[in-house]
């Protein structure tokens, strides 16, 4: 894959409200699937599909501990800075105060 294709894969992985919510939750640290599923209104298998997309785009990584799978952001500081920059851009572009 070339750089453009990888960029498309990355942005497509983030182009869903549930996946944005997952990433924002993981910005605070590692969570198991059960914790990620707490306030998301669909099945664990559906959540797993979203996590797979994020993992395939190398946004999140996972590790297994016993029966639980824990997820975290692969490049936490860069993703955190990217989300902050995007939020600033949105506030400025739409003149929104949060």
N, C-alpha and C positions, 0 to 999 in steps of 0.2 A: 504494500500500500504506500502511496505517496503522501506527502504532508497534507494536501488538500483533502484527500479521502479520510485521513485520520481526524482532521478538524471537523469534517462533516459528521463522522461517527461520534465524536465528543459532544458536539452541539445537539445532535439528535438524541443522545442519551439524556441530555438535560432538558429536552423539549417536551416535557410532560409534567404537569403540576405535582403529581405524586412523587416523581423522582426528584424534583426540586425540594419538596418537603423532606424526603429521606436525606438528601445531602445536607440540608440545613440542620436537621437533627444530629447528624454525624459530625457536624462542625464542632460540637461540644464534647466529642469523644466517642470511643467505641461503644457499640450497642449490639445486643443479641437480637435476633429476629423477633423474639417475643416482645422486647421493649419497643422495637420499631413498629410493631403491629398494634400497639396500645391505642393510638388515636387515629388509625387509618381504617376507614369503613369498607374493607373487603377482605377476602380470604388470605390466609398465609401463603397459599400457592401463588396467588396473584402478586403479592408482595415479593415473593421469591423471583418471579419473572422480571419485575422491575429491578431488583437487585442484580440479576444476571446481566441485564442491559448495562447497568452502571459498572459492573465488574468487567464486562467485555470491553468497555470504553476506557478501562483502567482508571476510573474515577474512585472506585471503592475497592477494597481488598477484604478478604475474609480469612478467618482462622477458626478451626473447630476445637472446641473444648468440651470433651464428653459428648453429650447429645446435642449441645447447643452450638450454633454457628454465630460468631461475632463478626460484625462489619465495622470498618473504619475507612476514613478517607485516605487514599494512597499518598497524595502529596498535600497534606493538610494545610500547611501555611500558604501555599500557592493558590489552592482552591479557596481558602478563606479570604485572601486578598482579592481574588477574582470576583467573588460574590460581593465584597465590599465595594469594589470599583463599579460593578454593574449596578448595584443599588444607588450609588452616587450618581451615575449616569442617568438612571431612570428618574431620580428626584429632580435633577437639573433639566432634563429633556421635557418632562411633563410638569415641571414646577410644582412638585408634590412635597408636602411637609409631613413627615412621619414622626 
